[in-house]
Amino acid sequence: MASNHKPSAARPVSRGGIGLTGRPPSGIRPPSGNIRVATGMPPGTARLGSRGGPIGTVGVLSSQIRVADRPVTQQGLSGMKTGMKGPQRQILDKSYYLGLLRSKISELTTEINKLQKEIEMYNQENSVYLSYEKRAETLAVEIKEFQGQLADYNMLVDKLNTNTEMEEVMNDYNMLKAQNDRETQSMDIIFTERQAKEKQIRSVEEETEQEKQAAEGIIKNMPPEKQVKYIEMKTMNEKLLQELDTLQQQLDSLNMKKESLESEIAHSQVKQEAVLLHEKLYELESHRDQMIAEEKSMGSPMEERERLLKQVKEDNQEIASMERQLTDIKEKINQLNEEIRQLDMDLEEHQGSGRAGSAVMAHGPSCSVACGILPDQGTNPCPLHRQVNSQPLRHQGSPRNFFF
């Protein structure tokens, strides 16, 4: 039956022919080459899906080819990377790890030596940089001096080119010299003032340190209760100082904000009018609150009538007491005037009594009353003087004590 099939008239392979269990078409021959055939079966007699297994790896078309293994270069396709060949170490024993550790140690040693060399190089560069920096500072000072000299020479050349008179040059020189002398004197004054201030600061710091030491000694000598109280007060003081600092910062920020808002208001007419309206509104609200408070404090009409009557009675009593005091004061004033008139009459009677009387009149009536020296009575005080002394004016009441 197989001899009747012609090789040229092979049936075309259908889409479902490959991979199905059955005999492969006669037109397909197994590829030649180093292809391993399943053991136990003659070549060409294995069926797909039989005990021989599927022919999934047979042939070039069915091999798995990755494009990444054959990269394309400018000269064409490059060769595929082959794996390492030859026997590898199968057992990782102690010697393997010792060798690996020695290799790592050698790498670390070389890296440390490299870093040390870099550090030495950086240190040398740093020292050289410092020396160069000092040299640059000295050279900068020299450059400034040379620049000053160059400016002087340029000015001199300009003067020579412009045919400036020697007198004008000397005048400029004298003016600059006087200015330099003044600046030198001012610098000397500033330097002396600075030294004095530094000395004063040092003395104040020393005094402060002494005061601190004295305070510490006093604190150490205090009883434990007072020490505890002092520590509490100190912590409270520090806390209050911190709060004060925070509040001061807030105040500064608010002041800055106020200044910025005031500047904005100054440049805007609408904002100025709004500020005036807000102020007027605040005044009206305060007046309203005051009126509300007065209304709440006011009672009923009967209570108000009683309060007013009570106030009127108190005022009348106060007026009556003041009138009585005024009457008493008038009576005392009249009494005193009468006494003064009597004294004047007595003094007039003794005006022509001689030298003693003249002396008494020279010193005035107050001296005669105070001393009581009369020509007919000698050093004995007169009865009127005794009467006045028996009732001094300060015991009779003073008018100013009754004025309110």
Backbone hydrogen bonds, N-H to C=O, Kabsch-Sander energy under -0.5 kcal/mol:
donor,donor_aa,acceptor,acceptor_aa,energy
5,H,2,A,-0.9
10,A,7,P,-0.5
10,A,8,S,-0.8
17,G,14,S,-1.1
18,I,14,S,-0.5
20,L,17,G,-0.9
22,G,20,L,-0.5
22,G,48,L,-0.6
28,I,25,P,-0.9
29,R,27,G,-0.6
35,I,33,G,-2.3
36,R,34,N,-0.5
41,M,38,A,-1.0
45,T,42,P,-1.6
48,L,22,G,-0.8
50,S,47,R,-1.6
53,G,50,S,-1.7
56,G,54,P,-1.6
63,S,60,V,-1.1
65,I,63,S,-0.8
69,D,66,R,-0.9
70,R,67,V,-1.4
73,T,76,G,-3.1
76,G,73,T,-1.0
78,S,71,P,-2.0
82,T,80,M,-0.5
93,D,91,I,-1.1
97,Y,93,D,-1.6
98,L,94,K,-2.4
99,G,95,S,-2.4
100,L,96,Y,-2.5
101,L,97,Y,-2.6
102,R,98,L,-2.6
103,S,99,G,-2.3
104,K,100,L,-2.1
105,I,101,L,-2.6
106,S,102,R,-2.4
107,E,103,S,-2.0
108,L,104,K,-2.6
109,T,105,I,-2.6
110,T,106,S,-2.4
111,E,107,E,-2.3
112,I,108,L,-2.7
113,N,109,T,-2.6
114,K,110,T,-2.1
115,L,111,E,-2.5
116,Q,112,I,-2.7
117,K,113,N,-2.2
118,E,114,K,-2.2
119,I,115,L,-2.6
120,E,116,Q,-2.7
121,M,117,K,-2.4
122,Y,118,E,-2.6
123,N,119,I,-2.7
124,Q,120,E,-2.4
125,E,121,M,-2.5
126,N,122,Y,-2.5
127,S,123,N,-2.8
128,V,124,Q,-2.5
129,Y,125,E,-2.5
130,L,126,N,-2.6
131,S,127,S,-2.2
132,Y,128,V,-2.7
133,E,129,Y,-2.6
134,K,130,L,-2.5
135,R,131,S,-2.4
136,A,132,Y,-2.6
137,E,133,E,-2.2
138,T,134,K,-2.3
139,L,135,R,-2.7
140,A,136,A,-2.4
141,V,137,E,-2.1
142,E,138,T,-2.3
143,I,139,L,-2.7
144,K,140,A,-2.2
145,E,141,V,-2.2
146,F,142,E,-2.9
147,Q,143,I,-2.6
148,G,144,K,-2.3
149,Q,145,E,-2.5
150,L,146,F,-2.9
151,A,147,Q,-2.5
152,D,148,G,-2.2
153,Y,149,Q,-2.7
154,N,150,L,-2.8
155,M,151,A,-2.5
156,L,152,D,-2.4
157,V,153,Y,-2.7
158,D,154,N,-2.6
159,K,155,M,-2.4
160,L,156,L,-2.3
161,N,157,V,-2.7
162,T,158,D,-2.0
163,N,160,L,-1.0
164,T,159,K,-2.6
169,V,165,E,-1.6
170,M,166,M,-2.5
171,N,167,E,-2.4
172,D,168,E,-2.5
173,Y,169,V,-2.5
174,N,170,M,-2.8
175,M,171,N,-2.4
176,L,172,D,-2.7
177,K,173,Y,-2.5
178,A,174,N,-2.5
179,Q,175,M,-2.4
180,N,176,L,-2.6
181,D,177,K,-2.4
182,R,178,A,-2.4
183,E,179,Q,-2.5
184,T,180,N,-2.5
185,Q,181,D,-2.5
186,S,182,R,-2.6
187,M,183,E,-2.5
188,D,184,T,-2.5
189,I,185,Q,-2.5
190,I,186,S,-2.7
191,F,187,M,-2.6
192,T,188,D,-2.6
193,E,189,I,-2.6
194,R,190,I,-2.4
195,Q,191,F,-2.5
196,A,192,T,-2.5
197,K,193,E,-2.7
198,E,194,R,-2.8
199,K,195,Q,-2.5
200,Q,196,A,-2.6
201,I,197,K,-2.7
202,R,198,E,-2.5
203,S,199,K,-2.4
204,V,200,Q,-2.5
205,E,201,I,-2.7
206,E,202,R,-2.6
207,E,203,S,-2.6
208,T,204,V,-2.6
209,E,205,E,-2.6
210,Q,206,E,-2.5
211,E,207,E,-2.6
212,K,208,T,-2.4
213,Q,209,E,-2.6
214,A,210,Q,-2.7
215,A,211,E,-2.6
216,E,212,K,-2.7
217,G,213,Q,-2.5
218,I,214,A,-2.4
219,I,215,A,-2.5
220,K,216,E,-2.5
221,N,217,G,-1.8
222,M,218,I,-0.6
222,M,219,I,-0.8
227,Q,223,P,-2.2
228,V,224,P,-2.6
229,K,225,E,-2.3
230,Y,226,K,-2.8
231,I,227,Q,-2.6
232,E,228,V,-2.3
233,M,229,K,-2.7
234,K,230,Y,-2.6
235,T,231,I,-2.6
236,M,232,E,-2.4
237,N,233,M,-2.5
238,E,234,K,-2.7
239,K,235,T,-2.5
240,L,236,M,-2.8
241,L,237,N,-2.6
242,Q,238,E,-2.4
243,E,239,K,-2.5
244,L,240,L,-2.7
245,D,241,L,-2.5
246,T,242,Q,-2.5
247,L,243,E,-2.9
248,Q,244,L,-2.7
249,Q,245,D,-2.5
250,Q,246,T,-2.5
251,L,247,L,-2.8
252,D,248,Q,-2.7
253,S,249,Q,-2.6
254,L,250,Q,-2.6
255,N,251,L,-2.7
256,M,252,D,-2.6
257,K,253,S,-2.5
258,K,254,L,-2.8
259,E,255,N,-2.8
260,S,256,M,-2.4
261,L,257,K,-2.6
262,E,258,K,-2.9
263,S,259,E,-2.4
264,E,260,S,-2.2
265,I,261,L,-2.8
266,A,262,E,-2.5
267,H,263,S,-1.1
268,S,265,I,-1.4
272,Q,268,S,-1.4
273,E,269,Q,-2.1
274,A,270,V,-2.1
275,V,271,K,-2.3
276,L,272,Q,-2.2
277,L,273,E,-2.3
278,H,274,A,-2.2
279,E,275,V,-2.4
280,K,276,L,-2.4
281,L,277,L,-2.5
282,Y,278,H,-2.4
283,E,279,E,-2.3
284,L,280,K,-2.4
285,E,281,L,-2.5
286,S,282,Y,-2.4
287,H,283,E,-2.4
288,R,284,L,-2.5
289,D,285,E,-2.7
290,Q,286,S,-2.2
291,M,287,H,-2.4
292,I,288,R,-2.5
293,A,289,D,-2.4
294,E,290,Q,-2.4
295,E,291,M,-2.4
296,K,292,I,-2.3
297,S,293,A,-2.4
298,M,294,E,-1.6
304,E,300,S,-2.4
305,R,301,P,-2.4
306,E,302,M,-2.6
307,R,303,E,-2.4
308,L,304,E,-2.5
309,L,305,R,-2.5
310,K,306,E,-2.5
311,Q,307,R,-2.3
312,V,308,L,-2.5
313,K,309,L,-2.6
314,E,310,K,-2.4
315,D,311,Q,-2.2
316,N,312,V,-2.6
317,Q,313,K,-2.7
318,E,314,E,-2.3
319,I,315,D,-2.3
320,A,316,N,-2.7
321,S,317,Q,-2.4
322,M,318,E,-2.1
323,E,319,I,-2.3
324,R,320,A,-2.5
325,Q,321,S,-2.5
326,L,322,M,-2.3
327,T,323,E,-2.4
328,D,324,R,-2.6
329,I,325,Q,-2.4
330,K,326,L,-2.3
331,E,327,T,-2.4
332,K,328,D,-2.5
333,I,329,I,-2.4
334,N,330,K,-2.5
335,Q,331,E,-2.4
336,L,332,K,-2.4
337,N,333,I,-2.4
338,E,334,N,-2.3
339,E,335,Q,-2.4
340,I,336,L,-2.5
341,R,337,N,-2.5
342,Q,338,E,-2.4
343,L,339,E,-2.3
344,D,340,I,-2.4
345,M,341,R,-2.1
346,D,342,Q,-2.2
347,L,343,L,-2.2
348,E,344,D,-2.0
349,E,345,M,-1.5
350,H,346,D,-1.0
351,Q,348,E,-1.0
353,S,350,H,-0.9
358,S,354,G,-2.1
359,A,355,R,-2.8
360,V,356,A,-2.3
361,M,357,G,-2.5
362,A,358,S,-2.7
363,H,359,A,-2.0
364,G,360,V,-0.6
367,C,363,H,-0.5
368,S,364,G,-1.5
369,V,365,P,-2.2
370,A,366,S,-2.5
371,C,367,C,-3.1
372,G,368,S,-2.3
374,L,372,G,-0.7
374,L,378,G,-1.4
378,G,374,L,-1.9
380,N,377,Q,-1.4
386,R,382,C,-2.2
387,Q,383,P,-2.4
388,V,384,L,-2.8
389,N,385,H,-2.8
390,S,386,R,-2.3
391,Q,387,Q,-1.2
395,H,392,P,-0.6
396,Q,392,P,-0.6
396,Q,393,L,-1.0
401,N,398,S,-1.2
402,F,399,P,-1.6
403,F,400,R,-0.9
